Amino acid sequence: MKNVTITVEDSVLEWARVEAARRNTSVSRMLGEFMREMQRRDDVYERAYQEWRNEPRTWRSDGSPYPKRDEIYDRGRLK
């Protein structure tokens, strides 16, 4: 593990100390867990995005033109 020095406002540090005490842990461990969770979320998002990008597209067009907006939405009801 590596040590990191951070700069935060006094009020933020006070909150972090109280929150860490409430969780029965240290500020250092709490920040490490927070960063690990952010990394996990980022990894999950990236993996899901890559799966979506790489999955084969099963929808196909039969060559007919797309419907017009007015054909999709009943604009008369909105008035």
WOHUGI-V753466 format. One record per residue. N is the residue number from 1. RES is the residue in one small letter. SS is DSSP state (A for helix, B for strand, O for the rest). PHI is phi in whole degrees, -180 to 180 (NA if undefined). D_CENTER is the distance of its C-alpha to the mean C-alpha in Angstrom with 2 decimals. Layout:
BEGIN
n=N res=RES ss=SS phi=PHI d_center=D_CENTER
n=N res=RES ss=SS phi=PHI d_center=D_CENTER
END
This chain:
BEGIN
n=1 res=m ss=O phi=NA d_center=26.17
n=2 res=k ss=O phi=-112 d_center=26.20
n=3 res=n ss=O phi=-93 d_center=26.75
n=4 res=v ss=O phi=-133 d_center=24.81
n=5 res=t ss=O phi=-104 d_center=26.15
n=6 res=i ss=O phi=-123 d_center=23.95
n=7 res=t ss=O phi=-119 d_center=25.11
n=8 res=v ss=O phi=-138 d_center=24.06
n=9 res=e ss=O phi=-68 d_center=25.92
n=10 res=d ss=A phi=-57 d_center=28.39
n=11 res=s ss=A phi=-66 d_center=26.85
n=12 res=v ss=A phi=-68 d_center=23.44
n=13 res=l ss=A phi=-63 d_center=25.33
n=14 res=e ss=A phi=-62 d_center=27.40
n=15 res=w ss=A phi=-59 d_center=24.44
n=16 res=a ss=A phi=-62 d_center=22.96
n=17 res=r ss=A phi=-64 d_center=26.41
n=18 res=v ss=A phi=-65 d_center=26.80
n=19 res=e ss=A phi=-64 d_center=23.42
n=20 res=a ss=A phi=-64 d_center=24.18
n=21 res=a ss=A phi=-64 d_center=27.63
n=22 res=r ss=A phi=-62 d_center=26.38
n=23 res=r ss=O phi=-89 d_center=24.29
n=24 res=n ss=O phi=60 d_center=27.37
n=25 res=t ss=O phi=-146 d_center=25.81
n=26 res=s ss=O phi=-99 d_center=25.98
n=27 res=v ss=A phi=-62 d_center=23.86
n=28 res=s ss=A phi=-60 d_center=23.57
n=29 res=r ss=A phi=-66 d_center=22.42
n=30 res=m ss=A phi=-63 d_center=19.94
n=31 res=l ss=A phi=-67 d_center=18.34
n=32 res=g ss=A phi=-62 d_center=18.48
n=33 res=e ss=A phi=-66 d_center=16.73
n=34 res=f ss=A phi=-61 d_center=13.96
n=35 res=m ss=A phi=-67 d_center=13.53
n=36 res=r ss=A phi=-63 d_center=13.89
n=37 res=e ss=A phi=-66 d_center=11.09
n=38 res=m ss=A phi=-64 d_center=8.71
n=39 res=q ss=A phi=-63 d_center=10.37
n=40 res=r ss=A phi=-62 d_center=10.12
n=41 res=r ss=A phi=-61 d_center=6.38
n=42 res=d ss=A phi=-63 d_center=6.65
n=43 res=d ss=A phi=-64 d_center=9.74
n=44 res=v ss=A phi=-64 d_center=8.78
n=45 res=y ss=A phi=-62 d_center=6.55
n=46 res=e ss=A phi=-62 d_center=9.54
n=47 res=r ss=A phi=-63 d_center=12.02
n=48 res=a ss=A phi=-64 d_center=11.17
n=49 res=y ss=A phi=-63 d_center=11.33
n=50 res=q ss=A phi=-65 d_center=14.54
n=51 res=e ss=A phi=-61 d_center=15.97
n=52 res=w ss=A phi=-63 d_center=15.65
n=53 res=r ss=A phi=-65 d_center=17.21
n=54 res=n ss=A phi=-96 d_center=19.94
n=55 res=e ss=O phi=-74 d_center=20.97
n=56 res=p ss=O phi=-67 d_center=24.31
n=57 res=r ss=O phi=-82 d_center=24.58
n=58 res=t ss=O phi=-101 d_center=26.99
n=59 res=w ss=O phi=-82 d_center=27.57
n=60 res=r ss=O phi=-136 d_center=30.63
n=61 res=s ss=O phi=-96 d_center=32.65
n=62 res=d ss=O phi=-89 d_center=36.30
n=63 res=g ss=O phi=95 d_center=37.16
n=64 res=s ss=O phi=-76 d_center=37.60
n=65 res=p ss=O phi=-69 d_center=36.10
n=66 res=y ss=O phi=-66 d_center=32.99
n=67 res=p ss=O phi=-68 d_center=33.92
n=68 res=k ss=O phi=-76 d_center=34.27
n=69 res=r ss=A phi=-56 d_center=32.00
n=70 res=d ss=A phi=-65 d_center=34.94
n=71 res=e ss=A phi=-75 d_center=35.46
n=72 res=i ss=A phi=-83 d_center=31.94
n=73 res=y ss=O phi=-108 d_center=31.84
n=74 res=d ss=O phi=-83 d_center=34.85
n=75 res=r ss=A phi=-69 d_center=35.13
n=76 res=g ss=A phi=-63 d_center=38.41
n=77 res=r ss=A phi=-73 d_center=36.83
n=78 res=l ss=A phi=-82 d_center=34.81
n=79 res=k ss=O phi=-84 d_center=37.99
END
